[in-house]
Amino acid sequence: MATEKANYSVRRMASLLAVTKSGFYAWMKRRSAGPSKRARVQRDLDAQVRQVHTDSDDVYGAPRVTAELAREGRCVDEKTVAASMRRQGLEGVSPRKFQPVTTLPGVDTYHIPDLVKRVWDQGDLDAVWISDITYLRTWEGFVYLCVIRDGCSRRVLGWAMDDRQDSDLVERALRMAHTLRAMTPNDVIFHADRGAQYTSTQLYHASGELGLKQSVGRTGVCWDNAMSESFWSSLKSEFFDRRVWQTRTEVKREVARWIEIVYNRRRLHSALGMVPPVEFEGNLLAGRQAGQVEKEASTQAA
């Protein structure tokens, strides 16, 4: 109508198109005025939400997008973010339903106890390290991945990958974690399942050499190592299962990148107050140092 109003009357066109003259003029007024304030705010929010979702490799849902926006200085209600994502057709990646699995135990030579009792986070770094092994499928065959994580910060401290799952795989990951934590206390609990790799003589001696106290869950009770299962769920649903992998070399390179760059340093962790593990550790250590300085100052003042 706006294009043809020089040739035809607005009344005639409105009648033929079954619309009202007032509606046409109201539309013209809105068009000349531009988007409303609400529309501009909504458009700006949509752009920010889309950017955060893209930067997360299309993984984050509304809770993590909301948390990331807050970290960037924009506080928005989670329901508003969820509405923005629906409007744009954006979806987060949700882990698949947990399916319990059992573990074949190795030789229970040393009668290793369960020192954790499902309390992996004991409120301090290097109190409990947890470990597990999973397999990653490629066209060349399986790649076995072993990780060592801190029960408090959830950070992956050590990892190793190979085409065989044996005690050498675990020991390499364990020594990597020990190297990262250069001043590891001697009472760190090293918790895993009762797989043959963890109950072997080789790992018993390696743990003793590194000053670690071995701990294992009960046979066939998957919940005794549930924190490790949660990590595998995140790794596979948010990253690994979204691609087809051709070679073991490609898997080793990209999984290492995801662990060190995405998971440890970028991905917001819900159990840590929506901060990445490395940042959580930094905040925890900074808080301790500040408390120590304050304590020393009060002692001197007294």
C-alpha positions in Angstrom: 0.0 0.0 0.0 2.8 2.4 0.9 4.4 1.8 -2.6 1.1 2.2 -4.5 -0.5 5.0 -2.6 0.7 7.5 -5.3 -1.4 5.6 -7.9 -4.4 4.5 -5.8 -6.3 5.9 -2.9 -5.6 4.4 0.5 -9.4 3.9 1.1 -9.6 1.8 -2.1 -6.6 -0.3 -1.3 -7.7 -0.8 2.3 -11.1 -2.0 1.1 -9.6 -4.5 -1.4 -7.1 -5.9 1.1 -9.6 -6.1 3.9 -7.6 -3.8 6.3 -8.4 -0.5 8.0 -7.1 2.9 7.0 -6.2 3.6 10.6 -4.2 0.4 10.8 -2.2 1.4 7.7 -1.4 4.8 9.1 -0.5 3.3 12.5 1.9 1.0 10.7 3.4 3.9 8.8 3.9 5.8 12.0 5.6 2.9 13.7 7.8 2.4 10.6 9.0 6.0 10.6 9.6 6.0 14.4 11.8 2.8 14.2 11.9 -0.1 16.7 10.5 0.6 20.1 12.7 0.7 23.2 11.6 -2.7 24.2 12.3 -4.1 20.7 15.8 -2.6 20.8 16.5 -4.1 24.2 15.3 -7.4 23.0 17.3 -7.3 19.9 20.5 -6.4 21.8 19.9 -9.2 24.3 19.3 -11.7 21.5 22.6 -10.8 20.0 24.5 -11.2 23.3 22.7 -14.6 24.0 23.6 -15.8 20.5 27.2 -14.8 20.9 27.6 -16.5 24.3 25.9 -19.7 22.9 28.2 -19.6 19.8 31.3 -19.1 21.9 30.4 -22.2 24.0 30.5 -24.3 20.8 26.6 -24.3 20.9 26.7 -26.2 24.2 25.4 -23.8 26.8 21.7 -23.9 27.9 19.9 -21.0 29.6 21.5 -21.4 33.1 25.1 -21.2 31.8 24.3 -18.5 29.2 22.7 -16.5 32.1 25.8 -17.0 34.2 28.2 -16.0 31.4 26.2 -12.8 30.8 26.4 -12.0 34.5 30.2 -12.5 34.3 30.2 -10.0 31.5 28.3 -7.5 33.5 24.7 -8.0 32.2 22.4 -9.4 34.8 19.3 -11.0 33.2 16.7 -13.4 34.5 17.2 -17.0 33.4 13.6 -17.2 32.1 14.3 -14.1 29.9 17.4 -15.8 28.5 15.4 -19.0 27.9 12.8 -17.0 26.0 15.5 -15.4 23.9 17.0 -18.8 23.0 13.6 -20.2 22.1 13.0 -17.1 19.9 16.2 -17.8 18.0 15.9 -21.6 17.9 19.0 -22.1 20.1 19.3 -25.1 22.3 21.9 -26.3 24.8 23.4 -29.8 24.9 22.0 -32.0 27.7 23.8 -35.1 28.9 22.2 -38.4 28.2 20.4 -40.3 31.0 22.9 -41.9 33.3 23.1 -45.7 32.8 24.9 -47.6 35.6 27.8 -49.8 34.5 29.7 -52.3 36.5 33.5 -52.8 36.7 35.4 -56.0 36.5 37.7 -56.0 39.6 41.4 -56.8 39.4 43.3 -58.9 41.9 42.4 -57.6 45.4 45.9 -58.2 46.6 46.2 -55.2 49.0 42.6 -55.0 50.2 42.3 -51.4 49.3 39.6 -49.6 51.4 37.0 -47.0 50.4 38.4 -43.9 52.1 35.9 -41.5 50.4 32.4 -42.9 51.0 31.1 -40.8 48.1 32.3 -37.5 49.7 34.7 -36.5 46.9 34.6 -32.8 47.7 36.1 -32.5 51.1 36.3 -28.7 51.0 40.0 -28.4 50.1 42.3 -28.9 47.1 44.3 -32.0 46.9 42.3 -33.8 49.5 40.8 -36.3 47.1 41.9 -37.1 43.5 39.4 -39.2 41.5 40.2 -41.3 38.4 38.5 -43.4 35.8 39.0 -44.7 32.2 36.7 -44.5 29.2 36.9 -45.5 25.6 36.6 -43.1 22.6 35.6 -44.6 19.2 37.4 -43.8 16.0 37.6 -45.4 12.5 41.0 -46.8 13.4 39.7 -48.3 16.7 39.3 -47.3 20.3 41.3 -44.7 22.2 41.4 -45.2 25.9 41.4 -42.0 28.1 42.3 -41.9 31.7 41.9 -38.7 33.7 42.8 -37.6 37.3 40.6 -34.9 38.7 40.6 -32.9 41.9 37.5 -33.7 43.9 37.2 -30.1 45.2 37.9 -28.0 42.1 36.9 -30.6 39.5 40.0 -29.7 37.5 41.6 -32.3 35.3 45.1 -32.6 36.8 46.4 -35.4 34.7 45.4 -37.3 31.6 46.7 -40.0 29.3 45.5 -41.6 26.1 46.5 -44.8 24.3 45.1 -47.7 22.3 45.5 -50.0 25.3 43.9 -49.7 28.8 46.4 -50.9 31.3 48.2 -49.8 34.4 50.8 -47.9 32.4 48.0 -45.6 31.1 46.9 -44.8 34.7 50.4 -44.3 35.9 51.2 -41.8 33.2 48.1 -39.7 34.1 48.9 -40.0 37.8 52.5 -38.8 37.3 51.2 -35.9 35.2 48.9 -34.8 38.0 51.6 -35.2 40.6 54.0 -33.0 38.4 51.3 -30.3 38.1 50.8 -30.3 41.9 54.5 -29.8 42.6 54.0 -29.6 46.4 51.5 -32.4 46.9 50.8 -33.3 50.5 51.4 -36.9 51.5 47.8 -37.6 52.6 46.1 -37.2 49.2 43.4 -39.9 48.7 43.6 -41.4 45.2 40.1 -42.8 44.5 38.9 -45.0 41.6 36.9 -48.1 40.9 38.1 -51.7 41.4 39.3 -52.1 37.8 42.3 -54.3 37.2 44.4 -51.2 36.3 43.8 -49.6 39.7 44.2 -52.7 41.9 47.5 -53.8 40.2 50.8 -54.2 41.9 52.3 -51.6 39.5 49.8 -48.9 40.6 50.2 -49.9 44.3 53.9 -49.2 44.1 53.4 -46.0 42.0 50.9 -44.6 44.5 53.3 -45.4 47.4 56.2 -43.7 45.6 54.1 -40.6 45.1 52.8 -40.5 48.6 49.2 -41.2 47.7 46.6 -43.2 49.7 44.7 -45.6 47.4 40.9 -45.8 47.7 38.4 -47.8 45.7 34.6 -48.1 45.6 32.7 -51.3 46.0 32.5 -53.9 43.2 29.6 -53.2 40.8 28.4 -50.1 42.6 28.8 -47.4 40.0 27.7 -44.5 42.3 30.9 -44.9 44.3 32.7 -43.3 41.4 29.8 -41.1 40.2 31.8 -37.9 39.9 34.0 -39.5 37.2 30.9 -40.7 35.3 29.6 -37.1 35.4 32.8 -35.9 33.7 32.5 -38.6 31.0 28.9 -37.5 30.3 30.0 -33.9 29.8 32.9 -34.8 27.6 30.9 -37.0 25.3 27.6 -35.2 25.1 29.1 -31.7 24.8 32.1 -32.5 22.6 33.0 -36.0 21.5 29.7 -37.5 20.3 29.0 -34.4 18.1 31.6 -35.4 15.6 32.8 -38.5 13.7 36.5 -39.2 14.4 38.7 -40.8 11.8 42.1 -41.2 13.4 43.5 -41.8 16.9 45.9 -38.9 16.4 43.0 -36.5 15.8 41.2 -37.7 18.9 44.3 -37.3 21.1 44.9 -33.8 19.9 41.4 -32.5 20.1 40.5 -34.2 23.4 43.6 -32.7 25.0 42.6 -29.3 23.7 39.1 -29.7 25.1 40.3 -30.8 28.5 42.9 -28.1 29.0 41.3 -25.1 27.2 37.6 -25.7 27.3 36.9 -27.8 30.4 39.6 -26.6 32.8 39.7 -22.9 31.8 36.5 -21.9 29.9 33.5 -24.1 30.7 31.3 -22.8 33.5 30.8 -25.5 36.2 27.5 -25.6 38.0 28.9 -27.2 41.1 31.5 -24.4 41.4 29.1 -21.5 41.3 29.4 -21.1 37.5 33.1 -20.5 37.2 35.7 -22.7 35.4 37.9 -25.1 37.6 41.1 -23.1 37.1 39.5 -19.9 38.1 37.8 -21.5 41.1 41.2 -22.7 42.3 42.7 -19.2 41.8 39.8 -17.7 43.8 40.2 -20.2 46.6 43.9 -19.7 46.9 43.5 -15.9 46.8 40.9 -16.0 49.5 43.3 -18.1 51.7 46.1 -15.7 51.2 43.9 -12.7 52.0 42.7 -14.5 55.2 46.3 -15.3 56.2 47.4 -11.7 55.7 44.4 -10.4 57.8 45.2 -13.0 60.5 48.8 -11.9 60.7 47.8 -8.2 60.8 45.4 -8.8 63.7 48.1 -10.8 65.5 50.6 -8.0 65.2 48.0 -5.4 66.2 47.3 -7.4 69.3 
